[in-house]
Amino acid sequence: MQKRHGNRRQYFDEQGITTEKFVIPYLKDIMPISKDTRILEIGCGEGGNMVPFLKMGCECVGVDLNGPQLEKAKEFFEEIVPENPAELHFSNIYDMSADDIGTFDLIIMRDVIEHIHDQETFMAYLKQFLSPEGKIFFGFPPWYMPFGGHQQICHSKFLSKLPWFHLLPAFLYRAILKAFGETEKIVSDLLEIKETGISMERFYRIVKKENYTIVKNTPYLFNPNYEIKFNLKPREQFPVLKSIPFFRNFYTTCLYCVIE
């Protein structure tokens, strides 16, 4: 398992750096962001993505199912942004409504949509949380990309660096994971991602079906987050590759997309 997945403070800091350096400039091209901006992050974890927005004075609300991570978020916010901490909810988003937390100018989902079951229902449910001009930002790895199965969380150094083997049939995938000594928790988590992983084409179909409009859409050959992880500069997908449906998923490490 990569050290960063076990070091939650490092992961928190990396999230904040990537959001400040890449996500916020990406958004500023299409919407104003100021202290008057209300932001909801679903699947916020320790909340690193919210830090740059909190420093700008934005009102941020975070929702997550992982209680220990939210406790860490409170600690980190108290240290870094004590003057403007986020409002945090240990809850399933389906158990919340706009009556509970209001509507938002921006909803953020970085590396989250690929973990959610029944994404069509989820995308429909999100609409109630959007203000009239509200937008949703997605950043996620397409399922067919080399590490779309999140196998980098494996304890085995070999498997954590083995591309595309998550595309094997489930029974064979499980057998390989077990053969290399992965814990039942890791195996279960990876098989769940195999169920929920989403391709670019499926994502676009859901967006269209739920009557959203794509405001900005950028497939990346090199994920912007790779700059801090691997010292690789972000690079948008080559025009020829990104124009070929399905095939483009295998070589697109991240999709940034904003819808309204």
HELIX and SHEET records of a PDB file:
HELIX    1   1 LYS A    3  GLY A    6  1                                   4    
HELIX    2   2 ARG A    8  THR A   18  1                                  11    
HELIX    3   3 THR A   19  VAL A   23  3                                   5    
HELIX    4   4 ILE A   24  LYS A   28  1                                   5    
HELIX    5   5 GLY A   48  MET A   50  5                                   3    
HELIX    6   6 VAL A   51  LYS A   55  1                                   5    
HELIX    7   7 GLY A   67  ILE A   80  1                                  14    
HELIX    8   8 ILE A   93  ASP A   95  5                                   3    
HELIX    9   9 ALA A   98  ILE A  101  1                                   4    
HELIX   10  10 ILE A  113  HIS A  115  5                                   3    
HELIX   11  11 GLN A  119  LEU A  126  1                                   8    
HELIX   12  12 LYS A  127  PHE A  129  5                                   3    
HELIX   13  13 GLN A  151  ILE A  153  5                                   3    
HELIX   14  14 LYS A  157  SER A  160  1                                   4    
HELIX   15  15 PHE A  165  LEU A  167  5                                   3    
HELIX   16  16 ALA A  170  ALA A  179  1                                  10    
HELIX   17  17 GLU A  184  THR A  196  1                                  13    
HELIX   18  18 MET A  200  LYS A  209  1                                  10    
HELIX   19  19 TYR A  226  PHE A  230  1                                   5    
HELIX   20  20 PRO A  239  LYS A  242  1                                   4    
HELIX   21  21 PHE A  247  TYR A  251  5                                   5    
SHEET    1   A 8 GLU A  87  PHE A  90  0                                        
SHEET    2   A 8 GLU A  59  ASP A  64  1                                        
SHEET    3   A 8 ARG A  38  ILE A  42  1                                        
SHEET    4   A 8 PHE A 104  ARG A 110  1                                        
SHEET    5   A 8 LEU A 130  PHE A 140  1                                        
SHEET    6   A 8 CYS A 254  ILE A 259 -1                                        
SHEET    7   A 8 ILE A 214  PHE A 222 -1                                        
SHEET    8   A 8 ARG A 235  GLU A 236 -1                                        
END                                                                             
